[in-house]
Structures are given as structure tokens and as C-alpha cells.
Amino acid sequence: MSESLTKGGTIAAIATAIVPQQGSVGIVRVSGSEALKIAKTIFRAPGKQIWESHRIIYGYIRHPQTQESIDEALLLIMQAPRSFTREDVVEFHCHGGIIAVQQVLQLCLENGARLAQAGEFSLRAFLNGRLDLTQAESIADLVGAKSPAAAQSALAGLQGKLASPIRKLRATCLDLLAEIEARIDFEEDLPPLNEAEIAGEINRVLQELSAILATADRGELLRTGLKIAIVGRPNVGKSSLLNAWSKSDRAIVTDLPGTTRDVVESQLVVGGIPVQVLDTAGIRETDDRVEKIGVDRSRAAAKQADLVLLTIDAATGWTEGDAEIYAQVKDRSLIIIINKIDLVKTSPQLPFPPETHPVVATAAALDRGIEDLETAILETVSAGNLQAANTDLAINQRQAAALTQAKISLEQCADTMSNKLPLDFWTIDLRGAIQALGEVTGEEVTESVLDRIFSRFCIGK
């Protein structure tokens, strides 16, 4: 990616997912000074269609030497600066699949373009001032969103709802720096510095930074999702619980213990949070080699999960087998599921105070208790401070690191002021905060940071 910052030229890539026999349209995107020339070389438009910006043209893609037709397609022209990259851009909307779009891409490469690197279209949009860094990152988040809430958060970032407050905070810090430096250079010509006002502004910026930083855990949760493992003895209803929860027959359900031999996964969304649910094999001692492998995988899944649902059978109550499993998972984020509650008149006693872990009663075979389970999950997540109040903002790890550094610098500036140190010392910490805030939006950014960010993008973005 580093070479792409200076290499320039016209780039091309397939901008849509290419899957055999799926997808009716495939798009090849070309950006750069040669884009329109390449289009005129390989695209033939019948009749008197007008080649102008932001117009769609119908025609055929042909090999310029052999005149062999490659595909029937649409051509979209977007001339600079009214394009995503603020360069001349053309898009060939071809038939989907594998062969057609790859042949069109190859023609573009043979006629003056080079293959785009990962994220290079978005990188050019950033370098040409079309996007700031938070908006560019939001594009990747929107493409990879696993839930409507994650998509909404990414869209908010793309619309500048993160960049706008960060820019205002940085502008405040720049104003404060100018005030202080003016007193250093022209102390005799200006009135005394209002230190109380300066301290108040710094405190206000710190409060706003803290509010934005509070969204970091939620952002991570929306991007990566929550991994939940359903564990328990054989035949306590783990698979029935997964099926009722996912509203599908994801797992085989029988009355025979040990039916589930491997980990079964299901993707769900709970309260806007993407959730990966793992139905595991019943944990017990066994001489069956295949079942033993499943039990080992169940234990591994419980260790890797963010949240464990320990499921017990209401009819049999708490058993020695439950106690053995509980000993292995009690230090994890844990919810106790008392399943088959429809088969008993009273809930079985548990060997620990009810406030130790959340307890949910379910009758999975009757689809009962699922809403209570989801409520308990969301409450557990909230108790871990993973649910932020501001649902529009959800910063990522890079942004959180930069904002944390800005916060530290401003706190040091406040300490410097309270200790009555010279004004020069105030400016050092203020400059540190300004630089850190600029790293978030891209106003202060190094090439290595851009490499890390855009290398994670897909090729056509």
C-alpha cells in the first residue's frame, strides 16, 4: 500500500462480489486520468448515445484488436471532481458470475490501468479530500456490518457524525493554543490571560472526549459481535434451545443423550448486537471416541466464548454433572438456563445465591422464555459497560487510542496550569492533544497509519 501513495496512475478492480452462478451484475471500476480513454477503447455504444458525465450508456465491451465481443454491458461515466475518488471514474456494469467481469478487468489492465491495491479507491478519496479518515473507516464498517445497528452506526460515521465533534474539539484546542502563544510572544501588548476561562474550556473538551470514548466498547461489540456458548450435560435441551432461539432446525434433537457430537453455530441479532451462538456437545465422561472429541470441543468453545449459557434440566434438578461443568465456567460471564420448566411445578434449587448469576427459566420445546433470555443477555452486556448511551457514535480501536492520547495530553495540560508552570509548558500538552485529535480525522496522519487502515479494505473499495 505504501507505494500507492506516490505511484498514482489509473487503477482498476472488480467492485462486486464474484460468486459462480450467483449475482446478476458484476461491476469493474476504473479511476484515474486514463479511465475515460480506456472506456472509449474497449466499449462500443450503438446509435448516437452521448458520452458525458453522470450518464449511463448501453453497449458492448469488445477486444480492441480482435473486435471480439466480451459482454453486453452498461457504462457509467463520472468525471472529476464529481466522483468517489475526485478523479475520472468509469464503471462497467457487466453480467455477474466469474468469467465476464474478469475478462473486462483484464482488458482494462491491458489498455493502460493497473490492478488496484486493497482499499486504494477509498485511499484516493481520502487523499483527494473527498472523505476524512473516519468516513473512510466507516465505509469498511458498513460493508462488513453484521447487524442493522452496526450498519446504522457505520452510516452515522460516513455522514460525519464522528468527524464533526472531533473537528470542533480540535478547533477549540487550536484557539486555546493561539491565545496562549499570543501571550508568550506579545505579553506586553495584550491583556492578562484568563486562566479560569482556559481551564473551563479544557474541562469541557475533556468531558466531551470522555463521552465519545465511552462508545469504544459498543463499537467493538457491533463490529465483532458476541460469541455465546450453550453448555450443559447431555439431553438438557441445548439443541432445542438453539432451534427455538434461531427459529430453525439448526441442531438435531432426539431423546438420546449425546446426539450432538460437534459444535453447531447459528448467527443471530439480539438488541442490535450480532451474536454467534454455539450449541455444544453434552459435557460428560465417555468412552466413545467421537463423542469425546465433541466434549473437548465443547470445553474449548466455553473458554473462547464471551458469554456462557449453562443449561440444566428442571426435571432432574442440579446434579453432580452440572456442578462439574459449573466449576469449569463459573468465572466466565455466565447465565444459568433452567430448561424444561414446563415439566415441573417449582423451579429446582441452585447451590448458590440467586444474585450470583442471572437465572432464566425456559421451555425450549414450547418456544417459551426466549425473550427473557435475550433480556438477560442484554442486561449482562450492559453490566459490562458494553452498551453505550449514544447509539450514533461507535468508535474503533484506532480512534479510541488517539482520543485517549488526546485526553491524557489535556489532563497533563490541566495539571500544568494548576501547578502554575510557565505558559510554554501549557503549549506542549495542547499541541499533543491537537495532533492526537487530528489523527482521528486524518488531518495529522502518517503513511504507516494509512497502510494499516486501508490494507484491511477489499480490493474494489
BADREN-559411 format. One record per residue (C-alpha): residue number from 0; residue in one letter; chain; x, y, z. Coordinates in pm, whole numbers, plus 50000, padded with zeros to 5 digits. Example, Ala and Ser with C-alpha at 12.3 -4.5 7.8 and 13.67 -1.06 7.14 Angstrom:
PT   nr  rest  kette      x      y      z
PT    0     A      A  51230  49550  50780
PT    1     S      A  51367  49894  50714
//
This chain:
PT   nr  rest  kette      x      y      z
PT    0     M      A  50000  50000  50000
PT    1     S      A  50285  50244  50070
PT    2     E      A  50377  50253  49701
PT    3     S      A  50021  50351  49610
PT    4     L      A  50053  50679  49799
PT    5     T      A  50301  50804  49540
PT    6     K      A  50262  50563  49247
PT    7     G      A  49948  50721  49102
PT    8     G      A  49827  50613  48761
PT    9     T      A  49492  50471  48663
PT   10     I      A  49364  50182  48872
PT   11     A      A  49102  49914  48806
PT   12     A      A  48937  49641  49011
PT   13     I      A  48626  49429  49036
PT   14     A      A  48398  49619  49278
PT   15     T      A  48138  49349  49345
PT   16     A      A  48149  49003  49500
PT   17     I      A  48214  48736  49238
PT   18     V      A  48035  48409  49307
PT   19     P      A  47966  48133  49050
PT   20     Q      A  47600  48125  48934
PT   21     Q      A  47507  48397  49186
PT   22     G      A  47468  48769  49135
PT   23     S      A  47320  48907  48816
PT   24     V      A  47555  49208  48789
PT   25     G      A  47930  49246  48826
PT   26     I      A  48100  49588  48828
PT   27     V      A  48452  49673  48714
PT   28     R      A  48560  50014  48844
PT   29     V      A  48836  50226  48686
PT   30     S      A  48972  50550  48836
PT   31     G      A  49238  50789  48707
PT   32     S      A  49333  51016  48420
PT   33     E      A  49317  50731  48164
PT   34     A      A  48976  50600  48275
PT   35     L      A  48771  50763  48000
PT   36     K      A  49028  50675  47734
PT   37     I      A  49018  50310  47840
PT   38     A      A  48637  50313  47825
PT   39     K      A  48639  50456  47472
PT   40     T      A  48893  50193  47367
PT   41     I      A  48702  49885  47479
PT   42     F      A  48336  49997  47486
PT   43     R      A  48117  50031  47178
PT   44     A      A  47791  50223  47217
PT   45     P      A  47543  50178  46928
PT   46     G      A  47344  50470  46793
PT   47     K      A  47402  50833  46889
PT   48     Q      A  47437  50798  47266
PT   49     I      A  47605  51093  47437
PT   50     W      A  47927  51034  47626
PT   51     E      A  47903  51275  47918
PT   52     S      A  47950  51271  48293
PT   53     H      A  47690  51102  48511
PT   54     R      A  47516  50935  48221
PT   55     I      A  47465  50562  48167
PT   56     I      A  47545  50429  47820
PT   57     Y      A  47437  50093  47679
PT   58     G      A  47665  49890  47457
PT   59     Y      A  47917  49610  47416
PT   60     I      A  48263  49552  47556
PT   61     R      A  48493  49438  47279
PT   62     H      A  48857  49347  47243
PT   63     P      A  49013  49649  47064
PT   64     Q      A  49235  49434  46837
PT   65     T      A  49014  49136  46751
PT   66     Q      A  48679  49318  46791
PT   67     E      A  48555  49006  46970
PT   68     S      A  48256  49084  47196
PT   69     I      A  48328  49016  47560
PT   70     D      A  47997  49119  47718
PT   71     E      A  47683  49326  47678
PT   72     A      A  47706  49596  47945
PT   73     L      A  47624  49940  48076
PT   74     L      A  47889  50210  48112
PT   75     L      A  47865  50473  48386
PT   76     I      A  48086  50782  48346
PT   77     M      A  48173  51009  48642
PT   78     Q      A  48424  51279  48555
PT   79     A      A  48637  51461  48811
PT   80     P      A  48574  51607  49058
PT   81     R      A  48219  51466  49082
PT   82     S      A  48320  51110  49164
PT   83     F      A  48405  50899  49468
PT   84     T      A  48780  50946  49420
PT   85     R      A  48753  51300  49273
PT   86     E      A  48927  51155  48967
PT   87     D      A  48773  51047  48637
PT   88     V      A  48588  50722  48712
PT   89     V      A  48413  50477  48482
PT   90     E      A  48223  50166  48583
PT   91     F      A  48144  49874  48355
PT   92     H      A  47823  49705  48474
PT   93     C      A  47860  49357  48332
PT   94     H      A  47682  49027  48374
PT   95     G      A  47761  48861  48705
PT   96     G      A  47948  48540  48764
PT   97     I      A  48320  48490  48717
PT   98     I      A  48429  48492  48353
PT   99     A      A  48272  48812  48212
PT  100     V      A  48393  49054  48480
PT  101     Q      A  48739  48901  48488
PT  102     Q      A  48771  48937  48112
PT  103     V      A  48660  49300  48131
PT  104     L      A  48909  49369  48411
PT  105     Q      A  49186  49208  48204
PT  106     L      A  49101  49434  47908
PT  107     C      A  49128  49741  48134
PT  108     L      A  49468  49624  48258
PT  109     E      A  49589  49562  47902
PT  110     N      A  49486  49912  47795
PT  111     G      A  49650  50137  48050
PT  112     A      A  49523  50058  48400
PT  113     R      A  49695  49871  48680
PT  114     L      A  49528  49648  48937
PT  115     A      A  49416  49849  49240
PT  116     Q      A  49554  49758  49578
PT  117     A      A  49330  49685  49876
PT  118     G      A  49136  49998  49968
PT  119     E      A  49306  50214  49706
PT  120     F      A  48985  50372  49575
PT  121     S      A  48895  50484  49928
PT  122     L      A  49255  50592  49990
PT  123     R      A  49241  50817  49683
PT  124     A      A  48909  50958  49803
PT  125     F      A  49080  51043  50133
PT  126     L      A  49396  51187  49977
PT  127     N      A  49188  51398  49737
PT  128     G      A  48974  51541  50017
PT  129     R      A  48656  51354  49929
PT  130     L      A  48648  51175  50267
PT  131     D      A  48812  51219  50604
PT  132     L      A  48965  50920  50777
PT  133     T      A  48662  50845  50997
PT  134     Q      A  48437  50835  50690
PT  135     A      A  48677  50605  50506
PT  136     E      A  48681  50366  50802
PT  137     S      A  48302  50382  50817
PT  138     I      A  48283  50256  50459
PT  139     A      A  48468  49939  50560
PT  140     D      A  48243  49905  50866
PT  141     L      A  47930  49945  50654
PT  142     V      A  48044  49678  50409
PT  143     G      A  48124  49439  50694
PT  144     A      A  47822  49521  50915
PT  145     K      A  47673  49214  51083
PT  146     S      A  47353  49373  51210
PT  147     P      A  47123  49668  51132
PT  148     A      A  47260  49852  51437
PT  149     A      A  47617  49805  51313
PT  150     A      A  47516  49933  50969
PT  151     Q      A  47340  50234  51123
PT  152     S      A  47646  50317  51332
PT  153     A      A  47871  50293  51024
PT  154     L      A  47633  50511  50825
PT  155     A      A  47641  50774  51102
PT  156     G      A  48021  50777  51074
PT  157     L      A  48001  50805  50696
PT  158     Q      A  47772  51107  50737
PT  159     G      A  48033  51279  50954
PT  160     K      A  47868  51239  51293
PT  161     L      A  48201  51141  51447
PT  162     A      A  48427  51372  51248
PT  163     S      A  48217  51681  51321
PT  164     P      A  48251  51681  51704
PT  165     I      A  48618  51583  51679
PT  166     R      A  48690  51877  51447
PT  167     K      A  48510  52115  51684
PT  168     L      A  48715  51990  51980
PT  169     R      A  49035  52027  51780
PT  170     A      A  48934  52380  51674
PT  171     T      A  48877  52468  52040
PT  172     C      A  49223  52340  52129
PT  173     L      A  49376  52537  51840
PT  174     D      A  49203  52854  51963
PT  175     L      A  49336  52797  52315
PT  176     L      A  49686  52739  52178
PT  177     A      A  49668  53062  51980
PT  178     E      A  49557  53254  52290
PT  179     I      A  49842  53116  52498
PT  180     E      A  50111  53161  52232
PT  181     A      A  49996  53519  52174
PT  182     R      A  50065  53592  52543
PT  183     I      A  50410  53436  52508
PT  184     D      A  50502  53647  52203
PT  185     F      A  50316  53973  52282
PT  186     E      A  50269  53968  52658
PT  187     E      A  50313  54344  52697
PT  188     D      A  50061  54435  52426
PT  189     L      A  49772  54208  52536
PT  190     P      A  49551  54188  52846
PT  191     P      A  49633  53914  53101
PT  192     L      A  49533  53560  53011
PT  193     N      A  49201  53449  53163
PT  194     E      A  49328  53125  53317
PT  195     A      A  48988  53029  53460
PT  196     E      A  48831  53050  53116
PT  197     I      A  49112  52841  52964
PT  198     A      A  49071  52578  53238
PT  199     G      A  48695  52572  53183
PT  200     E      A  48734  52513  52810
PT  201     I      A  48984  52233  52867
PT  202     N      A  48747  52071  53117
PT  203     R      A  48460  52092  52865
PT  204     V      A  48673  51928  52595
PT  205     L      A  48772  51654  52840
PT  206     Q      A  48407  51583  52921
PT  207     E      A  48315  51554  52554
PT  208     L      A  48615  51331  52488
PT  209     S      A  48510  51103  52773
PT  210     A      A  48159  51077  52629
PT  211     I      A  48295  50977  52287
PT  212     L      A  48544  50731  52438
PT  213     A      A  48255  50562  52621
PT  214     T      A  48134  50435  52281
PT  215     A      A  48450  50231  52216
PT  216     D      A  48324  49909  52375
PT  217     R      A  47994  49933  52191
PT  218     G      A  48180  49992  51865
PT  219     E      A  48390  49682  51917
PT  220     L      A  48079  49483  52006
PT  221     L      A  47893  49595  51694
PT  222     R      A  48190  49513  51470
PT  223     T      A  48294  49178  51612
PT  224     G      A  47970  49061  51769
PT  225     L      A  47918  48846  52077
PT  226     K      A  48011  48479  52093
PT  227     I      A  47778  48276  52317
PT  228     A      A  47826  47909  52404
PT  229     I      A  47537  47691  52523
PT  230     V      A  47687  47424  52751
PT  231     G      A  47550  47158  52981
PT  232     R      A  47504  46787  53033
PT  233     P      A  47368  46570  52752
PT  234     N      A  46992  46586  52690
PT  235     V      A  46920  46901  52893
PT  236     G      A  46774  47071  52584
PT  237     K      A  47066  47272  52448
PT  238     S      A  46983  47192  52085
PT  239     S      A  46613  47260  52144
PT  240     L      A  46709  47596  52291
PT  241     L      A  46918  47683  51984
PT  242     N      A  46638  47579  51749
PT  243     A      A  46376  47778  51938
PT  244     W      A  46605  48081  51957
PT  245     S      A  46704  48076  51590
PT  246     K      A  46354  47974  51477
PT  247     S      A  46504  47695  51267
PT  248     D      A  46608  47331  51294
PT  249     R      A  46978  47409  51313
PT  250     A      A  47052  47122  51551
PT  251     I      A  46928  46761  51558
PT  252     V      A  46704  46697  51858
PT  253     T      A  46634  46346  51998
PT  254     D      A  46571  46190  52336
PT  255     L      A  46905  46010  52311
PT  256     P      A  47190  46164  52517
PT  257     G      A  47497  46252  52311
PT  258     T      A  47312  46329  51986
PT  259     T      A  47513  46649  51931
PT  260     R      A  47868  46539  51852
PT  261     D      A  48014  46870  51734
PT  262     V      A  47968  47244  51780
PT  263     V      A  47670  47380  51584
PT  264     E      A  47672  47752  51503
PT  265     S      A  47391  47997  51439
PT  266     Q      A  47410  48371  51362
PT  267     L      A  47151  48587  51541
PT  268     V      A  47094  48951  51628
PT  269     V      A  46998  49043  51985
PT  270     G      A  46913  49404  52060
PT  271     G      A  47110  49518  51755
PT  272     I      A  47417  49316  51856
PT  273     P      A  47533  49040  51618
PT  274     V      A  47554  48714  51811
PT  275     Q      A  47722  48387  51721
PT  276     V      A  47555  48109  51920
PT  277     L      A  47740  47781  51967
PT  278     D      A  47539  47471  52056
PT  279     T      A  47793  47234  52206
PT  280     A      A  47803  46863  52269
PT  281     G      A  47685  46749  52611
PT  282     I      A  47975  46750  52855
PT  283     R      A  48024  46416  53028
PT  284     E      A  48283  46143  53067
PT  285     T      A  48255  45899  52778
PT  286     D      A  48445  45612  52615
PT  287     D      A  48302  45696  52272
PT  288     R      A  48597  45843  52078
PT  289     V      A  48382  46060  51852
PT  290     E      A  48170  46192  52140
PT  291     K      A  48488  46259  52341
PT  292     I      A  48616  46484  52062
PT  293     G      A  48284  46671  52074
PT  294     V      A  48311  46712  52451
PT  295     D      A  48665  46851  52418
PT  296     R      A  48542  47099  52158
PT  297     S      A  48259  47199  52390
PT  298     R      A  48504  47282  52667
PT  299     A      A  48718  47481  52420
PT  300     A      A  48410  47672  52296
PT  301     A      A  48317  47764  52654
PT  302     K      A  48667  47902  52715
PT  303     Q      A  48660  48114  52398
PT  304     A      A  48304  48245  52436
PT  305     D      A  48223  48595  52560
PT  306     L      A  47919  48460  52743
PT  307     V      A  47827  48108  52859
PT  308     L      A  47473  47975  52895
PT  309     L      A  47490  47685  53141
PT  310     T      A  47175  47484  53076
PT  311     I      A  47029  47244  53332
PT  312     D      A  46725  47017  53324
PT  313     A      A  46445  47140  53552
PT  314     A      A  46308  46787  53584
PT  315     T      A  46631  46636  53718
PT  316     G      A  46743  46948  53905
PT  317     W      A  47102  47035  53991
PT  318     T      A  47321  46727  53957
PT  319     E      A  47681  46635  54022
PT  320     G      A  47740  46663  53645
PT  321     D      A  47607  47021  53648
PT  322     A      A  47837  47101  53939
PT  323     E      A  48140  46971  53748
PT  324     I      A  48058  47184  53443
PT  325     Y      A  47981  47486  53664
PT  326     A      A  48326  47459  53823
PT  327     Q      A  48479  47496  53477
PT  328     V      A  48277  47804  53371
PT  329     K      A  48182  47985  53694
PT  330     D      A  48449  48251  53645
PT  331     R      A  48318  48341  53297
PT  332     S      A  48030  48575  53212
PT  333     L      A  47757  48327  53289
PT  334     I      A  47378  48291  53267
PT  335     I      A  47206  47986  53416
PT  336     I      A  46929  47842  53196
PT  337     I      A  46673  47620  53371
PT  338     N      A  46517  47441  53075
PT  339     K      A  46211  47214  53056
PT  340     I      A  46043  47428  53321
PT  341     D      A  45707  47311  53178
PT  342     L      A  45770  46964  53323
PT  343     V      A  45787  47075  53688
PT  344     K      A  45569  47270  53929
PT  345     T      A  45851  47453  54105
PT  346     S      A  46193  47563  53987
PT  347     P      A  46481  47348  54123
PT  348     Q      A  46714  47486  54388
PT  349     L      A  47058  47605  54287
PT  350     P      A  47363  47570  54514
PT  351     F      A  47447  47945  54510
PT  352     P      A  47261  48268  54591
PT  353     P      A  47029  48385  54308
PT  354     E      A  47221  48712  54271
PT  355     T      A  47543  48524  54186
PT  356     H      A  47439  48472  53822
PT  357     P      A  47134  48567  53616
PT  358     V      A  46886  48277  53602
PT  359     V      A  46636  48229  53318
PT  360     A      A  46360  47970  53304
PT  361     T      A  46280  47829  52958
PT  362     A      A  46069  47565  52793
PT  363     A      A  46258  47544  52464
PT  364     A      A  46031  47276  52318
PT  365     L      A  45739  47520  52359
PT  366     D      A  45935  47830  52250
PT  367     R      A  45895  47980  52596
PT  368     G      A  46147  48201  52775
PT  369     I      A  46343  48319  52468
PT  370     E      A  46254  48685  52525
PT  371     D      A  46359  48656  52890
PT  372     L      A  46688  48503  52776
PT  373     E      A  46759  48788  52535
PT  374     T      A  46674  49042  52806
PT  375     A      A  46920  48871  53043
PT  376     I      A  47189  48874  52773
PT  377     L      A  47144  49247  52709
PT  378     E      A  47147  49321  53082
PT  379     T      A  47469  49120  53119
PT  380     V      A  47622  49313  52830
PT  381     S      A  47511  49644  52983
PT  382     A      A  47656  49545  53320
PT  383     G      A  47988  49503  53143
PT  384     N      A  47962  49861  53012
PT  385     L      A  47944  49737  52656
PT  386     Q      A  47625  49922  52570
PT  387     A      A  47677  50294  52518
PT  388     A      A  47403  50553  52551
PT  389     N      A  47498  50732  52228
PT  390     T      A  47382  50492  51959
PT  391     D      A  47505  50709  51669
PT  392     L      A  47872  50701  51765
PT  393     A      A  48076  50385  51800
PT  394     I      A  48450  50445  51766
PT  395     N      A  48702  50179  51670
PT  396     Q      A  49025  50082  51845
PT  397     R      A  49247  50315  51642
PT  398     Q      A  49021  50611  51707
PT  399     A      A  48996  50520  52076
PT  400     A      A  49375  50508  52108
PT  401     A      A  49413  50855  51952
PT  402     L      A  49134  51005  52162
PT  403     T      A  49282  50851  52476
PT  404     Q      A  49613  51016  52396
PT  405     A      A  49435  51349  52344
PT  406     K      A  49263  51309  52680
PT  407     I      A  49592  51233  52855
PT  408     S      A  49756  51539  52697
PT  409     L      A  49471  51767  52807
PT  410     E      A  49478  51625  53160
PT  411     Q      A  49851  51694  53171
PT  412     C      A  49783  52048  53047
PT  413     A      A  49531  52097  53328
PT  414     D      A  49787  51974  53582
PT  415     T      A  50050  52208  53436
PT  416     M      A  49813  52501  53476
PT  417     S      A  49721  52412  53834
PT  418     N      A  50090  52383  53923
PT  419     K      A  50149  52737  53786
PT  420     L      A  50418  52627  53541
PT  421     P      A  50523  52867  53260
PT  422     L      A  50297  52908  52955
PT  423     D      A  50546  52727  52732
PT  424     F      A  50467  52405  52918
PT  425     W      A  50095  52454  52855
PT  426     T      A  50153  52467  52480
PT  427     I      A  50345  52137  52472
PT  428     D      A  50048  51937  52602
PT  429     L      A  49798  52132  52393
PT  430     R      A  49996  52053  52078
PT  431     G      A  49995  51685  52177
PT  432     A      A  49616  51692  52209
PT  433     I      A  49575  51872  51876
PT  434     Q      A  49795  51619  51699
PT  435     A      A  49608  51322  51853
PT  436     L      A  49268  51467  51755
PT  437     G      A  49399  51527  51403
PT  438     E      A  49498  51161  51379
PT  439     V      A  49133  51062  51420
PT  440     T      A  49010  51256  51117
PT  441     G      A  49331  51233  50915
PT  442     E      A  49450  51592  50947
PT  443     E      A  49757  51458  51128
PT  444     V      A  49838  51113  50996
PT  445     T      A  50142  50912  50890
PT  446     E      A  50181  50688  50589
PT  447     S      A  50216  50381  50813
PT  448     V      A  49877  50456  50971
PT  449     L      A  49719  50479  50626
PT  450     D      A  49880  50148  50536
PT  451     R      A  49724  49977  50838
PT  452     I      A  49380  50125  50775
PT  453     F      A  49335  50077  50401
PT  454     S      A  49510  49741  50372
PT  455     R      A  49211  49591  50556
PT  456     F      A  48970  49706  50283
PT  457     C      A  48856  49486  49999
PT  458     I      A  49029  49534  49661
PT  459     G      A  48744  49719  49488
PT  460     K      A  48680  49971  49768
//
